Amino acid sequence: MPKIEVYTSGFCPYCFMAKRLLRDKQAAFTEVDVMAEPGRRQEMIQRAHGRTSVPQIFIDDRHIGGYDDMAALDSAGKLDPLLRGAA
């Protein structure tokens, strides 16, 4: 199983949608709430190449982007292979 990390904040509707999509696909993930852990925001920005919005999603340390990016991968049939660990 790949390592999935999702940087979120508590009041972000796109974060909720990203987590729901991953749960629907039965993909285990680690959530990092940047509001609860403000020191992790800078880590997220650095890993996401300057992107400051949440969610920011990583699969096996590969930056996927935000919810829209992940949903586009899903629509193109490219998300499931990543979630199975087949990069």
MODELLER restraints for C-alpha pairs under 7 A, 6 or more apart:
rsr = mdl.restraints
at = mdl.atoms
rsr.add(forms.Gaussian(group=physical.xy_distance, feature=features.Distance(at['CA:1:A'], at['CA:84:A']), mean=6.14, stdev=0.5))
rsr.add(forms.Gaussian(group=physical.xy_distance, feature=features.Distance(at['CA:1:A'], at['CA:85:A']), mean=5.86, stdev=0.5))
rsr.add(forms.Gaussian(group=physical.xy_distance, feature=features.Distance(at['CA:2:A'], at['CA:59:A']), mean=6.43, stdev=0.5))
rsr.add(forms.Gaussian(group=physical.xy_distance, feature=features.Distance(at['CA:2:A'], at['CA:60:A']), mean=5.56, stdev=0.5))
rsr.add(forms.Gaussian(group=physical.xy_distance, feature=features.Distance(at['CA:2:A'], at['CA:83:A']), mean=6.32, stdev=0.5))
rsr.add(forms.Gaussian(group=physical.xy_distance, feature=features.Distance(at['CA:2:A'], at['CA:84:A']), mean=6.85, stdev=0.5))
rsr.add(forms.Gaussian(group=physical.xy_distance, feature=features.Distance(at['CA:2:A'], at['CA:85:A']), mean=5.18, stdev=0.5))
rsr.add(forms.Gaussian(group=physical.xy_distance, feature=features.Distance(at['CA:3:A'], at['CA:29:A']), mean=6.95, stdev=0.5))
rsr.add(forms.Gaussian(group=physical.xy_distance, feature=features.Distance(at['CA:3:A'], at['CA:59:A']), mean=5.71, stdev=0.5))
rsr.add(forms.Gaussian(group=physical.xy_distance, feature=features.Distance(at['CA:3:A'], at['CA:60:A']), mean=4.85, stdev=0.5))
rsr.add(forms.Gaussian(group=physical.xy_distance, feature=features.Distance(at['CA:4:A'], at['CA:29:A']), mean=4.70, stdev=0.5))
rsr.add(forms.Gaussian(group=physical.xy_distance, feature=features.Distance(at['CA:4:A'], at['CA:30:A']), mean=6.20, stdev=0.5))
rsr.add(forms.Gaussian(group=physical.xy_distance, feature=features.Distance(at['CA:4:A'], at['CA:58:A']), mean=5.67, stdev=0.5))
rsr.add(forms.Gaussian(group=physical.xy_distance, feature=features.Distance(at['CA:4:A'], at['CA:59:A']), mean=4.53, stdev=0.5))
rsr.add(forms.Gaussian(group=physical.xy_distance, feature=features.Distance(at['CA:4:A'], at['CA:60:A']), mean=6.24, stdev=0.5))
rsr.add(forms.Gaussian(group=physical.xy_distance, feature=features.Distance(at['CA:5:A'], at['CA:29:A']), mean=5.59, stdev=0.5))
rsr.add(forms.Gaussian(group=physical.xy_distance, feature=features.Distance(at['CA:5:A'], at['CA:30:A']), mean=4.81, stdev=0.5))
rsr.add(forms.Gaussian(group=physical.xy_distance, feature=features.Distance(at['CA:5:A'], at['CA:31:A']), mean=5.95, stdev=0.5))
rsr.add(forms.Gaussian(group=physical.xy_distance, feature=features.Distance(at['CA:5:A'], at['CA:57:A']), mean=5.84, stdev=0.5))
rsr.add(forms.Gaussian(group=physical.xy_distance, feature=features.Distance(at['CA:5:A'], at['CA:58:A']), mean=5.15, stdev=0.5))
rsr.add(forms.Gaussian(group=physical.xy_distance, feature=features.Distance(at['CA:5:A'], at['CA:59:A']), mean=6.55, stdev=0.5))
rsr.add(forms.Gaussian(group=physical.xy_distance, feature=features.Distance(at['CA:6:A'], at['CA:30:A']), mean=6.22, stdev=0.5))
rsr.add(forms.Gaussian(group=physical.xy_distance, feature=features.Distance(at['CA:6:A'], at['CA:31:A']), mean=4.92, stdev=0.5))
rsr.add(forms.Gaussian(group=physical.xy_distance, feature=features.Distance(at['CA:6:A'], at['CA:32:A']), mean=6.13, stdev=0.5))
rsr.add(forms.Gaussian(group=physical.xy_distance, feature=features.Distance(at['CA:6:A'], at['CA:55:A']), mean=6.36, stdev=0.5))
rsr.add(forms.Gaussian(group=physical.xy_distance, feature=features.Distance(at['CA:6:A'], at['CA:56:A']), mean=5.78, stdev=0.5))
rsr.add(forms.Gaussian(group=physical.xy_distance, feature=features.Distance(at['CA:6:A'], at['CA:57:A']), mean=4.59, stdev=0.5))
rsr.add(forms.Gaussian(group=physical.xy_distance, feature=features.Distance(at['CA:6:A'], at['CA:58:A']), mean=6.45, stdev=0.5))
rsr.add(forms.Gaussian(group=physical.xy_distance, feature=features.Distance(at['CA:7:A'], at['CA:31:A']), mean=5.91, stdev=0.5))
rsr.add(forms.Gaussian(group=physical.xy_distance, feature=features.Distance(at['CA:7:A'], at['CA:32:A']), mean=4.67, stdev=0.5))
rsr.add(forms.Gaussian(group=physical.xy_distance, feature=features.Distance(at['CA:7:A'], at['CA:33:A']), mean=5.90, stdev=0.5))
rsr.add(forms.Gaussian(group=physical.xy_distance, feature=features.Distance(at['CA:7:A'], at['CA:34:A']), mean=6.59, stdev=0.5))
rsr.add(forms.Gaussian(group=physical.xy_distance, feature=features.Distance(at['CA:7:A'], at['CA:44:A']), mean=6.97, stdev=0.5))
rsr.add(forms.Gaussian(group=physical.xy_distance, feature=features.Distance(at['CA:7:A'], at['CA:54:A']), mean=6.27, stdev=0.5))
rsr.add(forms.Gaussian(group=physical.xy_distance, feature=features.Distance(at['CA:7:A'], at['CA:55:A']), mean=5.24, stdev=0.5))
rsr.add(forms.Gaussian(group=physical.xy_distance, feature=features.Distance(at['CA:7:A'], at['CA:56:A']), mean=5.16, stdev=0.5))
rsr.add(forms.Gaussian(group=physical.xy_distance, feature=features.Distance(at['CA:7:A'], at['CA:57:A']), mean=6.47, stdev=0.5))
rsr.add(forms.Gaussian(group=physical.xy_distance, feature=features.Distance(at['CA:8:A'], at['CA:15:A']), mean=5.67, stdev=0.5))
rsr.add(forms.Gaussian(group=physical.xy_distance, feature=features.Distance(at['CA:8:A'], at['CA:31:A']), mean=6.81, stdev=0.5))
rsr.add(forms.Gaussian(group=physical.xy_distance, feature=features.Distance(at['CA:8:A'], at['CA:32:A']), mean=5.97, stdev=0.5))
rsr.add(forms.Gaussian(group=physical.xy_distance, feature=features.Distance(at['CA:8:A'], at['CA:33:A']), mean=4.77, stdev=0.5))
rsr.add(forms.Gaussian(group=physical.xy_distance, feature=features.Distance(at['CA:8:A'], at['CA:34:A']), mean=6.07, stdev=0.5))
rsr.add(forms.Gaussian(group=physical.xy_distance, feature=features.Distance(at['CA:8:A'], at['CA:54:A']), mean=5.31, stdev=0.5))
rsr.add(forms.Gaussian(group=physical.xy_distance, feature=features.Distance(at['CA:8:A'], at['CA:55:A']), mean=4.84, stdev=0.5))
rsr.add(forms.Gaussian(group=physical.xy_distance, feature=features.Distance(at['CA:9:A'], at['CA:33:A']), mean=5.03, stdev=0.5))
rsr.add(forms.Gaussian(group=physical.xy_distance, feature=features.Distance(at['CA:9:A'], at['CA:34:A']), mean=5.72, stdev=0.5))
rsr.add(forms.Gaussian(group=physical.xy_distance, feature=features.Distance(at['CA:9:A'], at['CA:35:A']), mean=5.56, stdev=0.5))
rsr.add(forms.Gaussian(group=physical.xy_distance, feature=features.Distance(at['CA:9:A'], at['CA:54:A']), mean=6.78, stdev=0.5))
rsr.add(forms.Gaussian(group=physical.xy_distance, feature=features.Distance(at['CA:10:A'], at['CA:33:A']), mean=6.99, stdev=0.5))
rsr.add(forms.Gaussian(group=physical.xy_distance, feature=features.Distance(at['CA:14:A'], at['CA:55:A']), mean=6.68, stdev=0.5))
rsr.add(forms.Gaussian(group=physical.xy_distance, feature=features.Distance(at['CA:14:A'], at['CA:67:A']), mean=5.97, stdev=0.5))
rsr.add(forms.Gaussian(group=physical.xy_distance, feature=features.Distance(at['CA:15:A'], at['CA:54:A']), mean=6.68, stdev=0.5))
rsr.add(forms.Gaussian(group=physical.xy_distance, feature=features.Distance(at['CA:15:A'], at['CA:55:A']), mean=5.16, stdev=0.5))
rsr.add(forms.Gaussian(group=physical.xy_distance, feature=features.Distance(at['CA:18:A'], at['CA:67:A']), mean=5.26, stdev=0.5))
rsr.add(forms.Gaussian(group=physical.xy_distance, feature=features.Distance(at['CA:27:A'], at['CA:83:A']), mean=6.79, stdev=0.5))
rsr.add(forms.Gaussian(group=physical.xy_distance, feature=features.Distance(at['CA:34:A'], at['CA:40:A']), mean=5.79, stdev=0.5))
rsr.add(forms.Gaussian(group=physical.xy_distance, feature=features.Distance(at['CA:34:A'], at['CA:41:A']), mean=5.30, stdev=0.5))
rsr.add(forms.Gaussian(group=physical.xy_distance, feature=features.Distance(at['CA:45:A'], at['CA:51:A']), mean=5.44, stdev=0.5))
rsr.add(forms.Gaussian(group=physical.xy_distance, feature=features.Distance(at['CA:45:A'], at['CA:52:A']), mean=5.51, stdev=0.5))
rsr.add(forms.Gaussian(group=physical.xy_distance, feature=features.Distance(at['CA:48:A'], at['CA:56:A']), mean=6.98, stdev=0.5))
rsr.add(forms.Gaussian(group=physical.xy_distance, feature=features.Distance(at['CA:48:A'], at['CA:63:A']), mean=6.34, stdev=0.5))
rsr.add(forms.Gaussian(group=physical.xy_distance, feature=features.Distance(at['CA:54:A'], at['CA:66:A']), mean=6.71, stdev=0.5))
rsr.add(forms.Gaussian(group=physical.xy_distance, feature=features.Distance(at['CA:55:A'], at['CA:66:A']), mean=5.19, stdev=0.5))
rsr.add(forms.Gaussian(group=physical.xy_distance, feature=features.Distance(at['CA:55:A'], at['CA:67:A']), mean=6.47, stdev=0.5))
rsr.add(forms.Gaussian(group=physical.xy_distance, feature=features.Distance(at['CA:56:A'], at['CA:65:A']), mean=5.29, stdev=0.5))
rsr.add(forms.Gaussian(group=physical.xy_distance, feature=features.Distance(at['CA:56:A'], at['CA:66:A']), mean=4.83, stdev=0.5))
rsr.add(forms.Gaussian(group=physical.xy_distance, feature=features.Distance(at['CA:57:A'], at['CA:63:A']), mean=6.16, stdev=0.5))
rsr.add(forms.Gaussian(group=physical.xy_distance, feature=features.Distance(at['CA:57:A'], at['CA:64:A']), mean=5.38, stdev=0.5))
rsr.add(forms.Gaussian(group=physical.xy_distance, feature=features.Distance(at['CA:57:A'], at['CA:65:A']), mean=5.45, stdev=0.5))
rsr.add(forms.Gaussian(group=physical.xy_distance, feature=features.Distance(at['CA:57:A'], at['CA:66:A']), mean=5.99, stdev=0.5))
rsr.add(forms.Gaussian(group=physical.xy_distance, feature=features.Distance(at['CA:58:A'], at['CA:64:A']), mean=5.43, stdev=0.5))
rsr.add(forms.Gaussian(group=physical.xy_distance, feature=features.Distance(at['CA:64:A'], at['CA:70:A']), mean=6.36, stdev=0.5))
rsr.add(forms.Gaussian(group=physical.xy_distance, feature=features.Distance(at['CA:73:A'], at['CA:79:A']), mean=5.09, stdev=0.5))
rsr.add(forms.Gaussian(group=physical.xy_distance, feature=features.Distance(at['CA:74:A'], at['CA:80:A']), mean=6.98, stdev=0.5))
rsr.add(forms.Gaussian(group=physical.xy_distance, feature=features.Distance(at['CA:81:A'], at['CA:87:A']), mean=6.63, stdev=0.5))
